[in-house]
Amino acid sequence: MATKNKISWKPIISFSLFFTAFFIALSGLLLYVIPHGNSGWTILGLSGHQWRSLHICFGLLMIALFPIHLFFNWVILKSNIKRFRHAFMITILLCAIIISGAAADLPPFSWPAEISHWIKHEGDYKNTDKANMRHFKRKNRR
């Protein structure tokens, strides 16, 4: 008797979410350093515009996959929250601190944006508008 091959969606969603997170991290890291504008830069054969498109597409895919992943793993998630309550609360607190610090533009949470700006515009001030440069110079005098 032949058995039918049944598609198991849980591992497909999990692997898809893993690779989506990988490509979001990779494109995010590259976008962190790729200069704005039409600089002519390419990394791995893709321009900054193409990396931004990939980043957005994978971000949207992650938004679509995340609730499905939660659905498949809801019981495990609830169990782990109960089992590791302290770790869960510390994680929530850490996220709240990062969100608050970044929203208030406080160091060290403001440093990644400032470093990215410095990397992208070091030696290329002709492509940066004067208002942004005044803001950047003023922030670095602190």
Backbone as a chain_set.jsonl record, in Angstrom:
{"seq": "MATKNKISWKPIISFSLFFTAFFIALSGLLLYVIPHGNSGWTILGLSGHQWRSLHICFGLLMIALFPIHLFFNWVILKSNIKRFRHAFMITILLCAIIISGAAADLPPFSWPAEISHWIKHEGDYKNTDKANMRHFKRKNRR", "coords": {"N": [[0.839, -1.172, 0.0], [0.637, 2.164, -0.888], [1.873, 5.115, 0.602], [0.754, 8.418, 1.168], [2.551, 11.392, 0.614], [2.569, 13.821, 2.94], [2.358, 17.278, 3.359], [4.112, 19.027, 5.762], [3.415, 21.802, 7.435], [4.38, 23.229, 9.639], [7.31, 22.934, 9.982], [8.046, 24.109, 7.538], [7.146, 26.757, 7.775], [8.68, 27.5, 10.013], [11.382, 27.186, 9.065], [11.265, 29.002, 6.939], [10.813, 31.386, 8.321], [13.198, 31.521, 9.748], [15.15, 31.831, 7.648], [14.172, 34.174, 6.56], [14.589, 35.962, 8.683], [17.38, 35.862, 8.69], [18.002, 37.049, 6.167], [16.879, 39.567, 6.543], [18.494, 40.511, 8.597], [21.021, 40.479, 7.285], [20.566, 42.226, 5.055], [19.832, 44.487, 6.494], [22.198, 45.062, 7.912], [23.905, 45.667, 5.762], [22.521, 47.858, 4.659], [22.921, 49.589, 6.706], [25.464, 50.556, 6.316], [25.682, 51.264, 3.604], [25.952, 54.048, 1.5], [23.555, 56.744, 1.214], [21.487, 57.677, -1.581], [22.413, 57.959, -5.093], [25.011, 56.442, -5.291], [26.448, 54.602, -6.683], [27.426, 52.325, -5.568], [27.76, 48.819, -5.156], [26.981, 45.794, -3.572], [27.676, 42.459, -3.332], [26.712, 42.327, -5.891], [24.354, 43.768, -5.91], [22.6, 46.868, -5.858], [22.229, 49.707, -3.609], [19.539, 50.459, -3.66], [18.335, 48.076, -4.51], [19.006, 46.42, -2.341], [17.508, 47.685, -0.347], [14.921, 47.162, -1.326], [14.881, 44.335, -1.134], [15.12, 44.122, 1.648], [12.72, 45.279, 2.525], [10.844, 43.546, 1.287], [11.466, 41.052, 2.539], [10.945, 41.84, 5.143], [8.164, 42.263, 5.052], [7.385, 39.65, 4.45], [8.187, 38.41, 6.815], [6.419, 39.621, 8.606], [4.058, 38.459, 7.704], [4.574, 35.714, 8.152], [5.045, 35.506, 10.901], [2.616, 35.566, 12.615], [1.529, 33.088, 11.849], [3.506, 31.315, 12.625], [3.371, 31.778, 15.39], [0.808, 30.743, 15.868], [1.208, 27.987, 15.322], [2.987, 27.398, 17.375], [1.934, 28.179, 19.804], [1.16, 26.862, 22.238], [3.602, 25.889, 23.208], [4.963, 28.327, 23.509], [3.377, 29.61, 25.514], [3.811, 27.817, 27.609], [6.586, 28.08, 27.977], [6.732, 30.769, 28.738], [5.477, 30.671, 31.225], [7.199, 28.871, 32.513], [9.689, 30.131, 32.391], [9.394, 32.673, 33.632], [10.78, 34.846, 34.879], [12.912, 35.339, 33.081], [11.404, 36.04, 30.859], [10.171, 38.413, 31.762], [12.436, 40.018, 32.183], [13.319, 40.23, 29.561], [11.184, 41.667, 28.399], [11.435, 44.056, 29.861], [14.017, 44.862, 29.054], [13.575, 45.319, 26.295], [11.735, 47.445, 26.516], [13.366, 49.404, 27.685], [15.25, 49.806, 25.628], [13.581, 50.721, 23.533], [12.542, 53.062, 24.723], [14.916, 54.529, 25.23], [15.954, 54.848, 22.618], [13.848, 56.239, 21.409], [13.927, 58.593, 22.867], [16.296, 59.527, 22.026], [18.705, 59.109, 23.393], [22.093, 58.59, 24.516], [23.417, 55.352, 25.194], [21.838, 54.593, 23.092], [21.375, 56.2, 20.91], [23.709, 56.086, 19.543], [24.13, 53.992, 17.491], [22.682, 55.014, 15.224], [24.017, 57.424, 14.82], [26.599, 56.521, 14.298], [26.146, 55.079, 11.93], [25.372, 57.186, 10.278], [27.772, 58.624, 10.246], [29.488, 56.723, 9.025], [28.291, 56.506, 6.493], [28.588, 59.058, 5.475], [31.188, 59.919, 5.77], [33.759, 61.729, 4.502], [32.229, 62.325, 2.307], [30.758, 64.702, 2.132], [29.658, 66.409, 0.267], [27.357, 65.311, -0.77], [25.568, 65.469, 1.233], [22.948, 67.143, 2.779], [23.035, 70.506, 4.085], [21.639, 71.068, 6.452], [21.339, 68.576, 7.744], [24.035, 68.005, 8.214], [24.749, 70.061, 9.984], [23.162, 69.321, 12.152], [24.285, 66.788, 12.71], [26.957, 67.488, 13.352], [26.471, 69.093, 15.595], [25.379, 67.246, 17.387], [27.561, 65.592, 17.793], [29.251, 67.121, 19.298], [28.534, 66.938, 21.901]], "CA": [[0.0, 0.0, 0.0], [1.425, 3.396, -0.992], [1.511, 6.183, 1.537], [0.806, 9.76, 0.585], [3.431, 12.362, 1.261], [1.789, 14.94, 3.458], [3.177, 18.459, 3.623], [4.077, 19.487, 7.142], [3.567, 23.249, 7.338], [5.11, 23.797, 10.777], [8.73, 23.156, 9.677], [8.18, 25.041, 6.408], [7.011, 28.108, 8.337], [9.836, 27.757, 10.879], [12.566, 27.415, 8.235], [11.052, 30.25, 6.196], [11.014, 32.482, 9.273], [14.636, 31.569, 10.027], [15.858, 32.43, 6.518], [13.699, 35.548, 6.451], [15.325, 36.725, 9.702], [18.757, 35.956, 8.221], [18.112, 38.037, 5.092], [16.601, 40.888, 7.116], [19.717, 40.917, 9.303], [22.054, 40.762, 6.297], [20.256, 43.462, 4.317], [19.869, 45.589, 7.457], [23.605, 45.384, 8.152], [24.426, 46.335, 4.568], [21.886, 49.179, 4.553], [23.513, 50.405, 7.77], [26.706, 51.174, 5.849], [25.61, 51.729, 2.219], [25.595, 55.47, 1.437], [22.28, 57.114, 0.605], [21.574, 58.318, -2.891], [22.916, 57.203, -6.23], [26.459, 56.463, -5.104], [27.073, 53.646, -7.575], [27.927, 51.185, -4.817], [27.06, 47.535, -5.204], [27.514, 44.77, -2.676], [27.194, 41.165, -3.822], [26.045, 42.55, -7.163], [23.098, 44.503, -5.755], [22.732, 48.281, -5.483], [21.551, 50.083, -2.366], [18.092, 50.409, -3.903], [17.93, 46.665, -4.535], [19.077, 45.913, -0.966], [16.335, 48.221, 0.37], [13.759, 46.4, -1.792], [14.949, 43.021, -0.497], [14.865, 44.313, 3.08], [11.278, 45.511, 2.681], [10.125, 42.304, 0.93], [11.642, 40.073, 3.607], [10.22, 42.35, 6.305], [6.737, 41.964, 4.861], [7.238, 38.203, 4.58], [8.269, 38.094, 8.246], [5.143, 40.046, 9.205], [3.05, 37.463, 7.327], [4.901, 34.415, 8.737], [5.09, 35.537, 12.36], [1.392, 35.073, 13.271], [1.359, 31.664, 11.553], [4.458, 30.655, 13.519], [2.779, 31.847, 16.738], [-0.311, 29.802, 15.9], [1.737, 26.626, 15.411], [3.81, 27.215, 18.567], [1.307, 28.901, 20.908], [1.2, 26.072, 23.475], [5.001, 25.899, 23.664], [5.255, 29.687, 23.952], [2.729, 29.817, 26.816], [4.51, 26.978, 28.581], [7.894, 28.685, 28.253], [6.529, 32.016, 29.488], [5.232, 30.263, 32.612], [8.391, 28.2, 33.043], [10.8, 31.091, 32.479], [8.735, 33.957, 33.87], [11.767, 35.9, 35.149], [13.601, 35.648, 31.826], [10.434, 36.735, 30.017], [10.003, 39.783, 32.281], [13.687, 40.739, 31.91], [13.308, 40.514, 28.125], [10.224, 42.762, 28.189], [12.054, 45.267, 30.426], [15.12, 45.25, 28.176], [12.973, 45.907, 25.089], [11.165, 48.745, 26.889], [14.492, 50.332, 27.88], [15.811, 50.137, 24.308], [12.598, 51.548, 22.818], [12.502, 54.376, 25.38], [16.187, 55.219, 25.001], [16.059, 55.233, 21.202], [12.834, 57.268, 21.144], [14.376, 59.834, 23.507], [17.572, 59.875, 21.388], [19.709, 59.14, 24.459], [23.209, 57.654, 24.399], [24.089, 54.818, 24.017], [20.855, 54.146, 22.105], [21.483, 57.056, 19.731], [24.995, 55.854, 18.898], [24.1, 53.275, 16.203], [22.251, 55.905, 14.135], [25.088, 58.388, 14.59], [27.709, 55.806, 13.659], [25.721, 54.819, 10.562], [25.448, 58.468, 9.564], [29.188, 58.931, 10.071], [30.02, 55.792, 8.02], [27.726, 56.807, 5.177], [28.92, 60.398, 4.996], [32.595, 60.233, 5.996], [34.447, 62.112, 3.277], [31.289, 62.521, 1.206], [29.87, 65.75, 2.625], [29.002, 67.128, -0.83], [26.051, 64.708, -1.018], [24.765, 65.594, 2.441], [22.407, 68.491, 2.886], [23.676, 71.274, 5.152], [20.873, 70.972, 7.703], [21.714, 67.322, 8.391], [25.416, 68.092, 8.695], [24.751, 70.894, 11.196], [22.593, 68.492, 13.21], [25.26, 65.754, 13.028], [28.093, 68.114, 14.048], [25.996, 69.551, 16.893], [25.208, 66.054, 18.234], [28.871, 65.031, 18.12], [29.945, 68.014, 20.242], [28.077, 66.649, 23.283]], "C": [[0.897, 1.252, 0.0], [0.934, 4.416, 0.017], [1.652, 7.517, 0.841], [1.812, 10.608, 1.358], [2.6, 13.566, 1.655], [2.734, 16.093, 3.771], [2.991, 18.853, 5.076], [4.404, 20.98, 7.147], [4.393, 23.85, 8.465], [6.604, 23.961, 10.484], [8.953, 24.097, 8.491], [8.111, 26.479, 6.904], [8.228, 28.447, 9.189], [11.1, 28.027, 10.072], [12.446, 28.717, 7.445], [11.289, 31.455, 7.095], [12.496, 32.635, 9.607], [15.385, 32.261, 8.893], [15.422, 33.877, 6.271], [14.446, 36.433, 7.448], [16.78, 36.903, 9.276], [18.9, 37.046, 7.158], [17.758, 39.45, 5.568], [17.842, 41.398, 7.849], [20.825, 41.289, 8.322], [21.784, 42.073, 5.568], [20.275, 44.665, 5.255], [21.295, 46.026, 7.751], [24.2, 46.13, 6.962], [23.819, 47.728, 4.4], [22.42, 50.14, 5.618], [24.739, 51.158, 7.269], [26.66, 51.691, 4.413], [25.204, 53.198, 2.202], [24.23, 55.686, 0.785], [22.532, 57.694, -0.785], [22.145, 57.389, -3.944], [24.439, 57.226, -6.196], [27.184, 55.504, -6.037], [27.634, 52.429, -6.858], [27.101, 49.948, -5.112], [27.762, 46.601, -4.218], [26.846, 43.466, -3.073], [26.348, 41.334, -5.09], [24.74, 43.323, -7.096], [23.374, 45.93, -5.311], [22.033, 48.531, -4.146], [20.037, 50.011, -2.514], [17.585, 48.966, -3.887], [17.987, 46.043, -3.139], [17.896, 46.419, -0.139], [15.073, 47.463, -0.034], [13.726, 45.008, -1.162], [14.588, 43.112, 0.989], [13.361, 44.483, 3.337], [10.49, 44.235, 2.371], [10.251, 41.257, 2.027], [10.97, 40.535, 4.896], [8.736, 42.059, 6.221], [6.469, 40.462, 4.978], [7.29, 37.794, 6.051], [6.975, 38.474, 8.959], [4.049, 39.025, 8.905], [3.298, 36.121, 8.028], [4.789, 34.388, 10.254], [3.793, 35.065, 13.021], [1.138, 33.587, 13.019], [2.27, 30.842, 12.462], [3.927, 30.654, 14.959], [1.638, 30.847, 16.89], [0.188, 28.371, 16.102], [2.455, 26.355, 16.736], [3.218, 27.853, 19.821], [1.407, 28.158, 22.239], [2.613, 26.074, 24.059], [5.369, 27.272, 24.202], [4.661, 29.956, 25.33], [3.439, 29.027, 27.91], [5.859, 27.595, 28.967], [7.775, 30.0, 29.009], [6.286, 31.696, 30.956], [6.494, 29.701, 33.25], [9.537, 29.164, 33.282], [10.27, 32.511, 32.671], [9.733, 35.091, 34.081], [12.502, 36.31, 33.88], [12.68, 36.418, 30.879], [10.28, 38.191, 30.454], [11.263, 40.622, 32.035], [13.755, 41.129, 30.438], [12.368, 41.675, 27.8], [10.814, 44.077, 28.687], [13.181, 45.767, 29.53], [14.601, 45.901, 26.893], [12.396, 47.287, 25.377], [12.259, 49.785, 27.076], [15.068, 50.76, 26.533], [14.859, 51.04, 23.524], [12.571, 52.959, 23.406], [13.769, 55.176, 25.108], [16.345, 55.687, 23.572], [15.065, 56.337, 20.869], [13.242, 58.615, 21.723], [15.717, 60.306, 22.949], [18.69, 60.012, 22.417], [20.857, 58.18, 24.16], [23.036, 56.537, 25.427], [23.133, 54.393, 22.901], [20.9, 54.979, 20.833], [22.768, 56.775, 18.95], [24.91, 55.074, 17.589], [23.675, 54.16, 15.032], [23.349, 56.912, 13.807], [26.278, 57.738, 13.893], [27.371, 55.509, 12.197], [25.828, 56.086, 9.725], [26.902, 58.814, 9.273], [29.79, 58.039, 8.989], [29.567, 56.194, 6.621], [28.214, 58.122, 4.617], [30.369, 60.8, 5.235], [33.258, 60.525, 4.657], [33.529, 62.368, 2.093], [30.277, 63.601, 1.591], [29.157, 66.501, 1.506], [27.617, 66.579, -1.126], [25.116, 64.824, 0.182], [24.23, 67.012, 2.521], [22.947, 69.175, 4.137], [22.943, 71.163, 6.477], [21.232, 69.689, 8.443], [23.129, 67.376, 8.942], [25.502, 68.956, 9.941], [24.231, 70.094, 12.374], [23.608, 67.444, 13.657], [26.421, 66.345, 13.802], [27.692, 68.552, 15.448], [25.879, 68.358, 17.856], [26.55, 65.481, 18.655], [29.682, 65.908, 19.047], [29.583, 67.713, 21.679], [29.162, 66.072, 24.124]], "O": [[1.813, 1.361, 0.816], [-0.266, 4.556, 0.251], [2.553, 7.721, 0.027], [1.903, 10.541, 2.584], [2.009, 14.24, 0.812], [3.785, 15.896, 4.38], [1.868, 18.995, 5.56], [5.543, 21.37, 6.891], [5.043, 24.877, 8.27], [7.136, 25.046, 10.718], [9.956, 24.81, 8.453], [8.916, 27.32, 6.505], [8.754, 29.556, 9.102], [11.818, 28.987, 10.353], [13.425, 29.45, 7.303], [11.901, 32.437, 6.673], [12.992, 33.755, 9.735], [16.17, 33.177, 9.139], [16.218, 34.703, 5.825], [14.886, 37.528, 7.099], [17.357, 37.972, 9.477], [19.809, 37.872, 7.234], [18.29, 40.426, 5.04], [18.199, 42.571, 7.738], [21.496, 42.305, 8.505], [22.664, 42.928, 5.472], [20.691, 45.752, 4.854], [21.576, 47.222, 7.832], [24.917, 47.114, 7.138], [24.522, 48.672, 4.04], [22.372, 51.358, 5.445], [25.028, 52.262, 7.731], [27.518, 52.486, 4.031], [24.208, 53.564, 2.828], [23.808, 54.916, -0.078], [23.634, 58.136, -1.109], [22.333, 56.195, -3.713], [25.077, 57.936, -6.973], [28.405, 55.58, -6.173], [28.262, 51.58, -7.492], [25.886, 50.028, -5.296], [28.983, 46.633, -4.066], [25.62, 43.372, -3.144], [25.399, 40.586, -5.325], [24.083, 43.514, -8.119], [24.263, 46.178, -4.497], [21.334, 47.661, -3.626], [19.337, 49.558, -1.608], [16.534, 48.675, -3.317], [17.128, 45.235, -2.784], [17.343, 45.679, 0.674], [14.242, 47.152, 0.819], [12.676, 44.552, -0.709], [13.846, 42.281, 1.512], [12.812, 43.889, 4.265], [9.571, 43.882, 3.11], [9.258, 40.638, 2.409], [10.478, 39.708, 5.664], [8.12, 41.654, 7.206], [5.451, 40.05, 5.535], [6.527, 36.931, 6.484], [6.494, 37.733, 9.816], [3.205, 38.753, 9.759], [2.349, 35.461, 8.452], [4.47, 33.349, 10.832], [3.856, 34.226, 13.92], [0.59, 32.899, 13.881], [1.865, 29.811, 12.999], [4.025, 29.646, 15.66], [1.518, 30.184, 17.92], [-0.334, 27.634, 16.938], [2.525, 25.207, 17.175], [3.933, 28.048, 20.804], [1.709, 28.77, 23.264], [2.791, 26.241, 25.266], [6.019, 27.374, 25.243], [5.347, 30.466, 26.215], [3.638, 29.531, 29.015], [6.222, 27.625, 30.143], [8.63, 30.315, 29.837], [6.823, 32.368, 31.836], [6.815, 30.021, 34.394], [10.272, 29.034, 34.261], [10.66, 33.432, 31.954], [9.561, 36.177, 33.529], [12.694, 37.5, 33.631], [13.119, 37.334, 30.184], [10.262, 39.096, 29.619], [11.164, 41.806, 31.714], [14.195, 42.229, 30.104], [12.715, 42.561, 27.019], [10.706, 45.101, 28.012], [13.287, 46.967, 29.277], [15.131, 46.922, 26.457], [12.55, 48.202, 24.569], [12.094, 50.934, 26.666], [15.342, 51.942, 26.32], [15.293, 52.019, 22.917], [12.577, 53.941, 22.663], [13.703, 56.364, 24.792], [16.817, 56.798, 23.33], [15.392, 57.267, 20.133], [12.942, 59.659, 21.145], [16.222, 61.356, 23.346], [19.52, 60.917, 22.326], [20.642, 57.095, 23.622], [22.51, 56.822, 26.502], [23.577, 53.886, 21.871], [20.497, 54.499, 19.774], [22.888, 57.195, 17.799], [25.576, 55.463, 16.63], [24.256, 54.063, 13.951], [23.581, 57.216, 12.637], [26.888, 58.333, 13.005], [28.221, 55.672, 11.322], [26.318, 56.054, 8.596], [27.227, 59.25, 8.169], [30.52, 58.526, 8.126], [30.364, 56.218, 5.682], [28.254, 58.293, 3.399], [30.742, 61.932, 4.926], [33.308, 59.661, 3.781], [34.007, 62.605, 0.984], [29.074, 63.426, 1.395], [28.152, 67.165, 1.76], [26.779, 67.294, -1.675], [23.99, 64.326, 0.143], [24.979, 67.974, 2.351], [23.275, 68.517, 5.124], [23.58, 71.166, 7.53], [21.412, 69.718, 9.66], [23.395, 66.85, 10.023], [26.247, 68.629, 10.865], [24.784, 70.169, 13.472], [23.78, 67.228, 14.857], [26.84, 65.775, 14.809], [28.471, 68.407, 16.39], [26.251, 68.472, 19.024], [26.674, 64.941, 19.754], [30.721, 65.47, 19.542], [30.258, 68.185, 22.594], [28.941, 65.776, 25.299]]}, "num_chains": 1, "name": "protein.A"}
